[in-house]
Amino acid sequence: MKIRTFQPGDDVVQAAVFNAAALALPGFKPATSGDVRKRVSARQFDPTSRFYAEENGQVVGYCVLEPEQNRVSLPWCKKGYESAAEPLFDAVLQSARARGLTTVFAAYRRDWQPVLQFFADHGFALTREMINYCADLADLPTLVSRSSLPVFRLQPSDIPAIAAIGRGIIRLPESKLEKYFFTNPYFPAEAILVLRAANGLPKAIGIGLESSTYADVKKIDPLAPCFRLGAFGTEGLNTKRVNGLFSFLVADPMETMTAGLALLAEASQEMTEGTVNALAAQCPSDAPHLVGFYNRYFKEQGRFPVLERSL
């Protein structure tokens, strides 16, 4: 068996391998060669980060490393060629180490037990779940009214304070946050809302996104392992764009309810294009003060596990 990296034409065979291997799993959604081609045509695509197993010149399995995200995939293999899984996964982990990565993670549906068991057997442990929420707009008037707390726009000088507020949740280092917030191609910097303390420093930060081209939160699979664009804790990851996304962070957990309601009120008032039927949110389970807020004012739709391993 030969293990090699990406070659032109692998987009077609990769989709076929995944569809054959994942067909029986709950919530299966078939992949297309167009889906794969879109990813391998991206400017940042690295062909040495995708590994394929060949038997007699035929691709029988593949495994993916996304080095910019530290994310790894399951080694998907055609039936009868499951023995390709170990060498494929070994190749991905060796590539991650060679790139200087010290941890990797995987995220899949919580009801894909064989997949989760593979990662558990290979030293991955559950670090958090990403909880998906929604809230009907019709319920908002009974939940929030426009706050008397002044809400400001994010300034570049706020970045150090925001990095401190988001420590343990925000994925990007402080050095990359200004680019993320101020030159993001998917949302304007004006979408970032800030509550300030008496000394002028941020004490809470929020975001509200509206776009008619983004997905309706009620029409997407809440168990799918999709990180939602703009939700704090998804920075630097491949994300799904969801209309009406609201997310926030607060420096003092004791101020979670006050700050969250103020930012939620402002964000919902600013969604004025009329395309939002329901608000969306996503929150990591290891931020209990934020989970408490969303559990109170939103309805949980579903969640998916995030598994990590040190290298």
KOLTIZA-913761 format. One record per residue (C-alpha): residue number from 1; residue in one letter; chain; x, z, y. Coordinates in steps of 0.1 Angstrom, whole numbers, plus 5000, padded with zeros to 4 digits. Each point is the difference from the previous one (the first is absolute). Layout:
// residues N
+-------+-------+------+------+------+------+
| margu | torvo | keke |    X |    Z |    Y |
+-------+-------+------+------+------+------+
|   NUM |     A |    A |    X |    Z |    Y |
...
+-------+-------+------+------+------+------+
This chain:
// residues 311
+-------+-------+------+------+------+------+
| margu | torvo | keke |    X |    Z |    Y |
+-------+-------+------+------+------+------+
|     1 |     M |    A | 5000 | 5000 | 5000 |
|     2 |     K |    A | 5013 | 4990 | 5034 |
|     3 |     I |    A | 4994 | 5021 | 5032 |
|     4 |     R |    A | 5003 | 4980 | 5032 |
|     5 |     T |    A | 4989 | 5001 | 5037 |
|     6 |     F |    A | 4975 | 4978 | 5018 |
|     7 |     Q |    A | 5000 | 4963 | 4998 |
|     8 |     P |    A | 4977 | 4974 | 5016 |
|     9 |     G |    A | 4969 | 4996 | 4979 |
|    10 |     D |    A | 4999 | 5036 | 4989 |
|    11 |     D |    A | 4970 | 5006 | 5023 |
|    12 |     V |    A | 4978 | 4981 | 4975 |
|    13 |     V |    A | 5013 | 5017 | 4969 |
|    14 |     Q |    A | 5000 | 5035 | 5016 |
|    15 |     A |    A | 4963 | 4998 | 5007 |
|    16 |     A |    A | 4993 | 4989 | 4965 |
|    17 |     V |    A | 5020 | 5028 | 4985 |
|    18 |     F |    A | 4983 | 5026 | 5021 |
|    19 |     N |    A | 4965 | 4987 | 4992 |
|    20 |     A |    A | 5007 | 5000 | 4962 |
|    21 |     A |    A | 5016 | 5035 | 5001 |
|    22 |     A |    A | 4975 | 5018 | 5023 |
|    23 |     L |    A | 4967 | 4983 | 4989 |
|    24 |     A |    A | 4987 | 5030 | 4981 |
|    25 |     L |    A | 5007 | 5026 | 5027 |
|    26 |     P |    A | 4971 | 5015 | 5021 |
|    27 |     G |    A | 4993 | 4982 | 5032 |
|    28 |     F |    A | 5023 | 4971 | 4991 |
|    29 |     K |    A | 5002 | 4974 | 5027 |
|    30 |     P |    A | 5018 | 4967 | 4990 |
|    31 |     A |    A | 5030 | 4989 | 5018 |
|    32 |     T |    A | 5005 | 4964 | 5012 |
|    33 |     S |    A | 5032 | 4981 | 5004 |
|    34 |     G |    A | 4990 | 4997 | 5037 |
|    35 |     D |    A | 5001 | 5039 | 5002 |
|    36 |     V |    A | 5035 | 5000 | 4986 |
|    37 |     R |    A | 5012 | 4970 | 5020 |
|    38 |     K |    A | 4989 | 5017 | 5033 |
|    39 |     R |    A | 5023 | 5029 | 4992 |
|    40 |     V |    A | 5030 | 4980 | 4988 |
|    41 |     S |    A | 4997 | 4977 | 5031 |
|    42 |     A |    A | 5002 | 5030 | 5024 |
|    43 |     R |    A | 5030 | 5000 | 5023 |
|    44 |     Q |    A | 5013 | 5033 | 4986 |
|    45 |     F |    A | 4996 | 4990 | 4963 |
|    46 |     D |    A | 5031 | 5007 | 4979 |
|    47 |     P |    A | 5001 | 4979 | 4968 |
|    48 |     T |    A | 5025 | 5024 | 4984 |
|    49 |     S |    A | 4973 | 5028 | 5001 |
|    50 |     R |    A | 4977 | 4983 | 4974 |
|    51 |     F |    A | 5010 | 5000 | 4964 |
|    52 |     Y |    A | 4986 | 4978 | 4972 |
|    53 |     A |    A | 5004 | 5002 | 4962 |
|    54 |     E |    A | 5004 | 4966 | 4982 |
|    55 |     E |    A | 4996 | 4994 | 4963 |
|    56 |     N |    A | 5009 | 4965 | 4988 |
|    57 |     G |    A | 4998 | 4988 | 5036 |
|    58 |     Q |    A | 4965 | 5014 | 5006 |
|    59 |     V |    A | 4993 | 5029 | 5025 |
|    60 |     V |    A | 4984 | 5028 | 4980 |
|    61 |     G |    A | 5003 | 5029 | 5025 |
|    62 |     Y |    A | 5010 | 5010 | 5035 |
|    63 |     C |    A | 5007 | 5030 | 5021 |
|    64 |     V |    A | 5002 | 5004 | 5038 |
|    65 |     L |    A | 5021 | 5021 | 5024 |
|    66 |     E |    A | 4990 | 5001 | 5036 |
|    67 |     P |    A | 5032 | 5014 | 5015 |
|    68 |     E |    A | 4987 | 5004 | 5036 |
|    69 |     Q |    A | 4973 | 5023 | 4987 |
|    70 |     N |    A | 5018 | 5016 | 4971 |
|    71 |     R |    A | 4971 | 4988 | 4978 |
|    72 |     V |    A | 5001 | 4989 | 4964 |
|    73 |     S |    A | 4975 | 4983 | 4978 |
|    74 |     L |    A | 4991 | 5004 | 4964 |
|    75 |     P |    A | 5019 | 4976 | 4977 |
|    76 |     W |    A | 4971 | 4977 | 4991 |
|    77 |     C |    A | 5004 | 4982 | 4967 |
|    78 |     K |    A | 4980 | 4976 | 4979 |
|    79 |     K |    A | 4984 | 5013 | 4968 |
|    80 |     G |    A | 5026 | 4999 | 4973 |
|    81 |     Y |    A | 5029 | 5003 | 5024 |
|    82 |     E |    A | 4997 | 5036 | 5010 |
|    83 |     S |    A | 5037 | 5005 | 4990 |
|    84 |     A |    A | 5009 | 4983 | 5032 |
|    85 |     A |    A | 4987 | 5030 | 5021 |
|    86 |     E |    A | 5031 | 5022 | 4996 |
|    87 |     P |    A | 5027 | 4975 | 5009 |
|    88 |     L |    A | 4978 | 4988 | 5029 |
|    89 |     F |    A | 4995 | 5035 | 5014 |
|    90 |     D |    A | 5037 | 5008 | 4995 |
|    91 |     A |    A | 5009 | 4970 | 5020 |
|    92 |     V |    A | 4977 | 5011 | 5028 |
|    93 |     L |    A | 5014 | 5035 | 5001 |
|    94 |     Q |    A | 5036 | 4988 | 4999 |
|    95 |     S |    A | 4992 | 4977 | 5029 |
|    96 |     A |    A | 4985 | 5028 | 5020 |
|    97 |     R |    A | 5031 | 5022 | 4994 |
|    98 |     A |    A | 5023 | 4971 | 5010 |
|    99 |     R |    A | 4981 | 4997 | 5033 |
|   100 |     G |    A | 5006 | 5037 | 5007 |
|   101 |     L |    A | 4965 | 5012 | 4994 |
|   102 |     T |    A | 4997 | 5036 | 4989 |
|   103 |     T |    A | 4963 | 5001 | 4992 |
|   104 |     V |    A | 4974 | 4974 | 4989 |
|   105 |     F |    A | 4962 | 5003 | 4997 |
|   106 |     A |    A | 4971 | 4983 | 4983 |
|   107 |     A |    A | 4963 | 5000 | 5009 |
|   108 |     Y |    A | 4972 | 4988 | 4977 |
|   109 |     R |    A | 4964 | 5008 | 4993 |
|   110 |     R |    A | 4993 | 5035 | 4987 |
|   111 |     D |    A | 4980 | 4985 | 4971 |
|   112 |     W |    A | 5029 | 4979 | 4988 |
|   113 |     Q |    A | 5011 | 5026 | 4975 |
|   114 |     P |    A | 5025 | 4979 | 4980 |
|   115 |     V |    A | 5017 | 4989 | 5032 |
|   116 |     L |    A | 5003 | 5036 | 5013 |
|   117 |     Q |    A | 5012 | 5012 | 4966 |
|   118 |     F |    A | 5028 | 4974 | 5001 |
|   119 |     F |    A | 5013 | 5014 | 5033 |
|   120 |     A |    A | 4996 | 5036 | 4988 |
|   121 |     D |    A | 5021 | 4991 | 4969 |
|   122 |     H |    A | 5027 | 4986 | 5023 |
|   123 |     G |    A | 5004 | 5031 | 5022 |
|   124 |     F |    A | 4975 | 4993 | 5027 |
|   125 |     A |    A | 4979 | 5030 | 5013 |
|   126 |     L |    A | 4968 | 5001 | 5021 |
|   127 |     T |    A | 5010 | 5009 | 5036 |
|   128 |     R |    A | 4967 | 4994 | 5017 |
|   129 |     E |    A | 4968 | 4981 | 4999 |
|   130 |     M |    A | 4988 | 4977 | 5028 |
|   131 |     I |    A | 4964 | 5009 | 5007 |
|   132 |     N |    A | 4977 | 4973 | 5014 |
|   133 |     Y |    A | 4971 | 5009 | 5023 |
|   134 |     C |    A | 4972 | 4984 | 5019 |
|   135 |     A |    A | 4974 | 5012 | 5025 |
|   136 |     D |    A | 4968 | 4983 | 5011 |
|   137 |     L |    A | 4998 | 4993 | 5037 |
|   138 |     A |    A | 4965 | 5013 | 5001 |
|   139 |     D |    A | 5013 | 5034 | 4991 |
|   140 |     L |    A | 5026 | 5002 | 5028 |
|   141 |     P |    A | 4977 | 5010 | 5028 |
|   142 |     T |    A | 4992 | 5032 | 4981 |
|   143 |     L |    A | 5037 | 5006 | 4993 |
|   144 |     V |    A | 5018 | 4993 | 5032 |
|   145 |     S |    A | 4994 | 4995 | 5037 |
|   146 |     R |    A | 5025 | 4989 | 5025 |
|   147 |     S |    A | 5026 | 5027 | 5004 |
|   148 |     S |    A | 5009 | 5016 | 5033 |
|   149 |     L |    A | 5036 | 4999 | 4989 |
|   150 |     P |    A | 5020 | 4973 | 5017 |
|   151 |     V |    A | 5012 | 4972 | 4977 |
|   152 |     F |    A | 5031 | 4980 | 5010 |
|   153 |     R |    A | 5018 | 4969 | 4986 |
|   154 |     L |    A | 5032 | 5003 | 4981 |
|   155 |     Q |    A | 5033 | 4996 | 5019 |
|   156 |     P |    A | 5034 | 4991 | 4986 |
|   157 |     S |    A | 5013 | 5034 | 5012 |
|   158 |     D |    A | 4974 | 5016 | 4976 |
|   159 |     I |    A | 5017 | 4988 | 4969 |
|   160 |     P |    A | 5022 | 5030 | 4993 |
|   161 |     A |    A | 4970 | 5023 | 5003 |
|   162 |     I |    A | 4979 | 4978 | 4978 |
|   163 |     A |    A | 5028 | 4999 | 4973 |
|   164 |     A |    A | 4999 | 5038 | 5000 |
|   165 |     I |    A | 4962 | 5002 | 4998 |
|   166 |     G |    A | 5001 | 4975 | 4971 |
|   167 |     R |    A | 5028 | 5016 | 4980 |
|   168 |     G |    A | 4991 | 4999 | 4963 |
|   169 |     I |    A | 4973 | 4974 | 5006 |
|   170 |     I |    A | 5013 | 4971 | 5020 |
|   171 |     R |    A | 5022 | 4979 | 4977 |
|   172 |     L |    A | 5023 | 4983 | 5026 |
|   173 |     P |    A | 5030 | 5017 | 5016 |
|   174 |     E |    A | 4998 | 5007 | 5037 |
|   175 |     S |    A | 5023 | 4971 | 5008 |
|   176 |     K |    A | 4974 | 4975 | 4987 |
|   177 |     L |    A | 4969 | 5015 | 5015 |
|   178 |     E |    A | 5002 | 4984 | 5034 |
|   179 |     K |    A | 5000 | 4966 | 4984 |
|   180 |     Y |    A | 4972 | 5009 | 4977 |
|   181 |     F |    A | 4977 | 5013 | 5027 |
|   182 |     F |    A | 5009 | 4976 | 5029 |
|   183 |     T |    A | 5006 | 4967 | 4983 |
|   184 |     N |    A | 4977 | 5002 | 4970 |
|   185 |     P |    A | 4985 | 4965 | 4994 |
|   186 |     Y |    A | 4967 | 5015 | 4986 |
|   187 |     F |    A | 4990 | 5025 | 5027 |
|   188 |     P |    A | 5008 | 5005 | 5037 |
|   189 |     A |    A | 5019 | 5030 | 5014 |
|   190 |     E |    A | 4969 | 5007 | 5021 |
|   191 |     A |    A | 4982 | 5010 | 4967 |
|   192 |     I |    A | 5021 | 5031 | 4998 |
|   193 |     L |    A | 4984 | 5031 | 5016 |
|   194 |     V |    A | 5018 | 5031 | 5010 |
|   195 |     L |    A | 4990 | 5036 | 5009 |
|   196 |     R |    A | 5026 | 5018 | 5020 |
|   197 |     A |    A | 5009 | 5036 | 5003 |
|   198 |     A |    A | 5004 | 5018 | 5033 |
|   199 |     N |    A | 5037 | 4990 | 5001 |
|   200 |     G |    A | 4990 | 4963 | 4997 |
|   201 |     L |    A | 5013 | 4996 | 4964 |
|   202 |     P |    A | 4977 | 4985 | 4974 |
|   203 |     K |    A | 4981 | 5026 | 4979 |
|   204 |     A |    A | 4979 | 4975 | 4981 |
|   205 |     I |    A | 5000 | 4963 | 4994 |
|   206 |     G |    A | 4972 | 4977 | 4988 |
|   207 |     I |    A | 4992 | 4964 | 4994 |
|   208 |     G |    A | 4968 | 4979 | 4999 |
|   209 |     L |    A | 5000 | 4964 | 4988 |
|   210 |     E |    A | 4972 | 4974 | 5004 |
|   211 |     S |    A | 5002 | 4964 | 4989 |
|   212 |     S |    A | 4973 | 4977 | 4987 |
|   213 |     T |    A | 5026 | 4984 | 4977 |
|   214 |     Y |    A | 5008 | 5033 | 4983 |
|   215 |     A |    A | 4982 | 5011 | 4968 |
|   216 |     D |    A | 4967 | 5020 | 5000 |
|   217 |     V |    A | 5008 | 5034 | 4986 |
|   218 |     K |    A | 4969 | 5000 | 4980 |
|   219 |     K |    A | 5008 | 4968 | 4982 |
|   220 |     I |    A | 5035 | 5008 | 4987 |
|   221 |     D |    A | 5009 | 5018 | 4968 |
|   222 |     P |    A | 5008 | 5036 | 5010 |
|   223 |     L |    A | 5020 | 5006 | 4968 |
|   224 |     A |    A | 5023 | 4970 | 5005 |
|   225 |     P |    A | 5036 | 5012 | 5010 |
|   226 |     C |    A | 4998 | 4984 | 5034 |
|   227 |     F |    A | 5016 | 5018 | 5030 |
|   228 |     R |    A | 4978 | 4996 | 5031 |
|   229 |     L |    A | 5016 | 4985 | 5031 |
|   230 |     G |    A | 5005 | 5026 | 5028 |
|   231 |     A |    A | 4994 | 5030 | 4978 |
|   232 |     F |    A | 5028 | 5025 | 5006 |
|   233 |     G |    A | 5021 | 5002 | 4969 |
|   234 |     T |    A | 4999 | 4962 | 4994 |
|   235 |     E |    A | 5027 | 4989 | 5024 |
|   236 |     G |    A | 5023 | 4973 | 4987 |
|   237 |     L |    A | 4978 | 4993 | 4969 |
|   238 |     N |    A | 4979 | 4970 | 4991 |
|   239 |     T |    A | 4966 | 5009 | 5013 |
|   240 |     K |    A | 4964 | 4988 | 4999 |
|   241 |     R |    A | 4983 | 4994 | 5034 |
|   242 |     V |    A | 4968 | 5019 | 5001 |
|   243 |     N |    A | 4976 | 4998 | 5030 |
|   244 |     G |    A | 4992 | 5033 | 5017 |
|   245 |     L |    A | 5031 | 5018 | 4987 |
|   246 |     F |    A | 5005 | 5035 | 5016 |
|   247 |     S |    A | 5030 | 5022 | 4994 |
|   248 |     F |    A | 5017 | 5029 | 5018 |
|   249 |     L |    A | 5027 | 5026 | 4998 |
|   250 |     V |    A | 5002 | 5034 | 5017 |
|   251 |     A |    A | 5030 | 5023 | 5007 |
|   252 |     D |    A | 4982 | 5033 | 4995 |
|   253 |     P |    A | 4977 | 5001 | 4969 |
|   254 |     M |    A | 4980 | 5026 | 5018 |
|   255 |     E |    A | 4989 | 4973 | 5025 |
|   256 |     T |    A | 4991 | 4975 | 4973 |
|   257 |     M |    A | 4962 | 5001 | 5006 |
|   258 |     T |    A | 5002 | 5000 | 5038 |
|   259 |     A |    A | 5026 | 4972 | 5002 |
|   260 |     G |    A | 4984 | 4980 | 4973 |
|   261 |     L |    A | 4966 | 5000 | 5016 |
|   262 |     A |    A | 5014 | 4991 | 5034 |
|   263 |     L |    A | 5019 | 4970 | 4986 |
|   264 |     L |    A | 4971 | 4990 | 4977 |
|   265 |     A |    A | 4977 | 5000 | 5030 |
|   266 |     E |    A | 5023 | 4979 | 5021 |
|   267 |     A |    A | 5008 | 4975 | 4972 |
|   268 |     S |    A | 4963 | 4995 | 4991 |
|   269 |     Q |    A | 4992 | 4995 | 5037 |
|   270 |     E |    A | 5027 | 4973 | 5003 |
|   271 |     M |    A | 4987 | 4980 | 4971 |
|   272 |     T |    A | 4977 | 4979 | 5022 |
|   273 |     E |    A | 5001 | 4966 | 4985 |
|   274 |     G |    A | 4971 | 5008 | 4977 |
|   275 |     T |    A | 5017 | 4990 | 4968 |
|   276 |     V |    A | 5004 | 5035 | 4985 |
|   277 |     N |    A | 4972 | 5011 | 4977 |
|   278 |     A |    A | 5018 | 5031 | 4987 |
|   279 |     L |    A | 5033 | 5018 | 5007 |
|   280 |     A |    A | 5027 | 5000 | 4974 |
|   281 |     A |    A | 5028 | 5025 | 4994 |
|   282 |     Q |    A | 5028 | 5007 | 4976 |
|   283 |     C |    A | 5019 | 5033 | 4996 |
|   284 |     P |    A | 5027 | 5013 | 4977 |
|   285 |     S |    A | 4989 | 5030 | 4978 |
|   286 |     D |    A | 5031 | 5020 | 5009 |
|   287 |     A |    A | 4988 | 5004 | 5036 |
|   288 |     P |    A | 4973 | 5027 | 4994 |
|   289 |     H |    A | 4990 | 5005 | 5036 |
|   290 |     L |    A | 4993 | 4963 | 5004 |
|   291 |     V |    A | 4982 | 4998 | 4967 |
|   292 |     G |    A | 4978 | 5029 | 5012 |
|   293 |     F |    A | 4991 | 4980 | 5031 |
|   294 |     Y |    A | 4991 | 4968 | 4982 |
|   295 |     N |    A | 4981 | 5019 | 4973 |
|   296 |     R |    A | 4978 | 5015 | 5027 |
|   297 |     Y |    A | 4993 | 4969 | 5022 |
|   298 |     F |    A | 5004 | 4971 | 4975 |
|   299 |     K |    A | 4990 | 4993 | 4965 |
|   300 |     E |    A | 5026 | 4995 | 4973 |
|   301 |     Q |    A | 4998 | 4966 | 4983 |
|   302 |     G |    A | 5028 | 5003 | 4975 |
|   303 |     R |    A | 5037 | 5006 | 4997 |
|   304 |     F |    A | 5031 | 4987 | 4982 |
|   305 |     P |    A | 5032 | 5018 | 4989 |
|   306 |     V |    A | 5035 | 4994 | 5014 |
|   307 |     L |    A | 5027 | 5007 | 4974 |
|   308 |     E |    A | 5037 | 5005 | 5009 |
|   309 |     R |    A | 5033 | 5003 | 4983 |
|   310 |     S |    A | 5035 | 5008 | 5012 |
|   311 |     L |    A | 5028 | 4976 | 4990 |
+-------+-------+------+------+------+------+
